[in-house]
């Protein structure tokens, strides 16, 4: 399935690839990041749509995003959509992505709910086509 991508020009800081996702029946933008090992959602935005009881504490400290000691959680999301690509059940990491969203808001850009990482991209044999601005995913 081909899913439209949007390229976000961060000026001197490069580019981000954005894709529309649907979580809890609501549309959001997410960054497609081939360098991220796992798919991650922003804790603040998730808690606007679900309860704290849905977050499962993780004994792992996450690395990346400028730190190696970030508290993390996991969540199980049913009926997750990337464009029209349906994932019936997704287990993902939940982190505080406020630094990313603050940077986006400073540039007057919409917040992102998270990052689509290598777990989804690898399982579904992702192909990113920069020329046509599409993400191709196959059923894993």
N, C-alpha and C positions, 0 to 999 in steps of 0.2 A: 504494500500500500504506500502510495506517495503522499507525503504530508508537506504542506507549504512551510517554508522557513522565512524568517525575517532577519536581515542583518542589521545589527545595531552598531553604528560607528561610534566608538568611544574616543575619537580624535587621536591624541598621542598615545592612548592606552590600547590601541588595537580594535578588535571587533568581538562582539558576542553574537552567537546564533540564538535566536529566540523561536519558540514554537508554542502554539496554543495548546493548553491542556485543560481538561475538565476534571475537577476534584469536588466531591460532594454536590455534583450537579451544577457547579458554577465555573465559568471560564476564567482562566488565568494565563499569564505568560510564564514560561520556564526557559532557562538557559540550557542549550544542548552543549555538553562539555565532554569531549572524548578523553580528557585528562582526568576526569573524576571517576574514581573506581566504582562508586555507588551512587544511586539516585538519592537525593537529599531534598527534604522539604523544610521550609522556614517555620519554626515553632510559633512565632507570633501570628502569622497569617493562618496557620492551621487552627490555632486556639480561637480564632474569630469564627470558626465554622464547626468546631467539635469540642468536646470536653477534655479536660486534663486526664480523665480516667482512660481515654483512648491511647495515651502515650505510655509506652512501656520503657521504664528506665533501663539503660544499657550500662554494663559494667566497663565498657570500653570508653577510652577517651579518644576523640577523633582528632586526626591530624589534618593539616591543610588550612586554607583560609587564614594564613598568617599565624597559626598557633598549633601547638601539639597537645593542648590540654583542655579542649572544649568538651563540656558535658554533652552527652548525646542520648537520644531516645530512639525507639523504633515505633512504627505505626503500621497497621495493616489497613490498606485502603481498598475498598471494593469498587468496581466499575470505574476504573481510571482510564481516561481517554487522552491520547496524544494525537491531536487532530481527530480523525475518525478511527484511529487504531485503538481497539479495545483491549485492555488488560483486566481480566475479571477480578483478580486479587493480586495486590502488590504489597510486599513488605519493604518498607523504606526507612532510611535514617532520618531523624528529625534533629536539626541543629538551629542555633540562633544565627540567622543570616542577616541580621539587622545592619551589619557593616556594608554588605552588598546593596541592600535596599536603600540605605541612607545615601550611598553614592549615586544610585539611580535617581532618587528623589532630588538630590542636589542638581542633577542634570535635567530636572523636570521630566523624568521618565517614569513610566508605570513600574510599580514594584513587581518582583517576580516571586512566585510561590516556591521556586526551588530550581534544582539542577537535575537534568536527565543525564545520568551517568553511564559508565561502561557496563553495568549489570544489565540494563535494558538494551543498550545498543548492541552488545555482544550476543545476548540471547536471541535477539530478533534480527541478526545479520544486517545491521544498519549500514546504509550507504548514504553519505552526504554529498549532494551535488550542488556545489557552489554556483556553477553556471546557471542552473535552472532554479536555484533556491528551493530545493526539495530534500526531504529526509525520507528515505525508503526503508520501511520496516517489514519483515516477514514474520509470520507466526512462528514462535520459537519452538 
